[in-house]
């Protein structure tokens, strides 16, 4: 990780005073990059690892560093995944282009490898969702982040937060309600969607009570007609209109246009078409 930081930030001195990087850096007498830097990673982050540091201004930051040789590994995985799906298509005699699945996943994962792209996603997320008032992404620090297109180091503010499993029951309920409202807003209103909102990527900030989304390597944009479909689908689920929900699936392209639902009613089923 020390070598990746030195290369990406073009810094040949130690990371912090009395840090292990002093023994391996090119210029041990240079003023360290940070006032403090953790001896090892404090968290895993998909294709990278996260370290905690403190700037000379006293600001705590999270430093995400890409794992070594991850580009090669992603390329190998993508190739194997594509070949396997192509073989399955022939074996099953499927008309579907299964290789498109591998392409879509591969493109998304390769986007994760540019940490400046992730930083820009955080900025856009904040801009689009500031109207909610309780949800945000961490701000990032360009001076401690790699160059656009090749960035392997990303510095963001350190969030003093807790995951939902670490909260008392009453706060868990509040955080869950906030997360549901934020995700529904993304899917039905803003169209800018955090694509990996699992428990480890959601923190309740202990300082201001806001819901903080982490890890913006994968985001998705939703078209207007799909957002409308999500909204209609939620209405159908609340009303118990399962036939209407099937029509929503058809309208957004999740089902074929014909023979997409069972036409025979069962006792208690509502029919609104």
Secondary structure, DSSP 8 states (H G I E B T S, - for coil): -HHHHHHHTT--S-SSTT-GGGGTSS-TTS--S-SEE-SS-SEEETTEEEEEEE-TTS-EEEEEEE-TTHHHHHHHHHHHHHHHHHHHHHHHT--S-THHHHHHHHHHHHHHT-HHHHHHHHHHHHHHHGGGSSEEE--B-GGGS--TTT--EEEEE---EE-GGGS-HHHHHHHHHHHHHHHHHIIIII-EEES---GGGEEEETTT--EEE---SSEEE--HHHHHHHHHHHHHHHHT-HHHHHHHHHHTTSS-SSS-S--S--TT-----
